[in-house]
């Protein structure tokens, strides 16, 4: 039963990563332009999310 939970969590993690890469491609199409960056964003999506959010907040602060 424990292996089932581990597999569910891994699938959930990759599903959220896949969703984040799709959102990232719509927000900034130039960001994910190589297979290496696409894979890195998929595997390390929490860090990618934090970095993109921080970058968007910085640009938002400069426009106000």
For each residue, the residues with C-beta under 8 A, 3 or more apart:
1: 4 5
2: 5 6
3: 6 7
4: 1 7 8
5: 1 2 8 9
6: 2 3 9 10
7: 3 4 10 11
8: 4 5 11 12
9: 5 6 12 13
10: 6 7 13 14
11: 7 8 14 15
12: 8 9 15 16
13: 9 10 16 17
14: 10 11 17 18 42
15: 11 12 18 19
16: 12 13 19 20 45
17: 13 14 20 21 41 42 43 45
18: 14 15 21 22 42
19: 15 16 22 23
20: 16 17 23 24 41 42 45 48 49
21: 17 18 24 25 32 38 41 42 45
22: 18 19 25 26
23: 19 20 26 27
24: 20 21 27 28 31 32 41 48 52
25: 21 22 28 29 31 32
26: 22 23 29
27: 23 24 31 52
28: 24 25 31 32 52
29: 25 26 32 33
30: 33
31: 24 25 27 28 37 41 52
32: 21 24 25 28 29 37 38 41
33: 29 30 37
34: 37 38
35: 38 39
36: 39 40
37: 31 32 33 34 40 41
38: 21 32 34 35 41 42
39: 35 36 42 43
40: 36 37 43 44 48
41: 17 20 21 24 31 32 37 38 44 45 48
42: 14 17 18 20 21 38 39 45
43: 17 39 40
44: 40 41 47 48
45: 16 17 20 21 41 42 48 49
46: 49 50
47: 44 50 51
48: 20 24 40 41 44 45 51 52
49: 20 45 46 52 53
50: 46 47 53 54
51: 47 48 54 55
52: 24 27 28 31 48 49 55 56
53: 49 50 56 57
54: 50 51 57 58
55: 51 52 58 59
56: 52 53 59 60
57: 53 54 60 61
58: 54 55 61 62
59: 55 56 62 63
60: 56 57 63 64
61: 57 58 64
62: 58 59
63: 59 60
64: 60 61
